[in-house]
Structures are given as C-alpha cells and as structure tokens.
Amino acid sequence: MNTSFKISLIAVLSATGLALRTVAIPVSYSVQITPGMIVPILSGIILGLWPGCLTGLIIGIYAAVFSGEFWLIPLIGNLLLAIGAGIVTDLMKNKNNTIIKIIMLIISPSIIGGFIPTFSIMYILTPGTVIVALTSGAVDTVNALIAAIIAVLVWGALKKIKLIEQISNPDTPQT
C-alpha cells in the first residue's frame, strides 16, 4: 500500500473517530465509555503500527481538548489503543486469520490502551488510592475490550467482502 493511500485512510478513519468520539457516556470523573475507541484499534489492525498511532494521536488530541476527561487519559489511551493493535498486526503480518491473532487483537488494545493508561494516570492523580485507580482502569479495560471486539468484527466483515485486499492493493484491477 503506498504512503499517500495510507495517509488518505488515516484521514478518513480519524474523521470517523472524531465523529464517534462526540458520543460519550460519563462513568466517573476521568473515565467515559465512547465508541470513538473503535477507530484507533481498527486503524492499527488494518494499517499497522505507525498509521494506527497517527490515527490514535489525532483522535486523542481531539478527545483531550473536548472530552471533559482529564486530558492525559484520552490522549495517551487512544494512542496506546492503536499501538496495541498495531503491534499485533505488524508482528503477525504473515500469519493468516488465526484464532491467536484475533485473541491478541482483542486483548492487547484492552490492556495496553484501556487498563494501563487509565490505571497509571489515575494512580498518579490520586496517590495512595489504588482502589480508585483499579476501578477506573477496569472500566476502561471493559470499554476497550468492547471496542476491540467491534473493531475485529468490522475487520472481519471488511475481509469477507474483500475490501481489505482492495485497501492493501489499491492498484490492482477489480474483478
């Protein structure tokens, strides 16, 4: 896939993520459930590590400014969601759609992009209150888990209609 096509997909996915990020259900002071978490994961799955990171960063900056959460959580969280999926995609690039790859694509963003940033930042914000940090981290883990499952389902649907092959090889003629 050429670079200009990847950048175009990053722009489209980022715009979609920004639109989905406007819908949010507040859970606590610094945690929201939002469908905007799906897009950085999907970008990491489809495009790999660096395009996923760029998509996650764009969505994270928007969320940091407009979400009402403590700005570090959505900024770092969206970036790490993409990193979690992108690492799995890049490491398992030559593997087919195996069960292990799917499991890793669900677990990795959930832990790396859901639990770790929220737990760490909440623990720094509220030192000594491990329960608050664990609770916030657990809520964001579930949120990221749901987003990862949806992203994997969308990825599977795109593969089924052979759109992934068209995205990966945009210069090939359509049959």
Phi, psi and omega in degrees: 000130182282162187295320181294326178291320177298318180296322177297316178294323176300317180297315180294314180294321179297317178297320177296317179297321178296318179296317179290333182289341180289342176264120181211141177247111180293135178252314177213188183307318186238015182230131176229147172267123184216138177287352177296345179287344182293318190293315177299324178294313180298320178297318177296324179291313186281315190258340181104193191292301187291320176293324176297318178298319179295317177298313179298323179293317179298312179294321179296319178296315178300313181294323179297325182278319191248355190279333185092351174280166170298126195303330182292327184296307179289328180296304181288322181300312180295322177297315182288334173300315179292322179297317179302314180285321182295322178298314180298316180299313182290321180289328183252030184303318185271000179271147175284182182290075183271162177298321180297318179297316180296316178299316179295323178291340177269316185285317186301308178295329181296317181277309184291318183261343181260296187286307190302309182292319182292314178299312183298312182292319179294324179292323177292320180290325182235072183301139178087350179252074182298325181297318178297314180295318178296318180296313179297318178297320179294319179297315179291330176295315179296317178300314179292325177298314178297316179298320180294320178297316179296318179298319179293322177295318177296316177301316178297319178294320178295323177293322183295321179271011176062024177285330178297318178296323178291324178290318181292328181230073186292343182272353181281141180292147179280143179258000000 
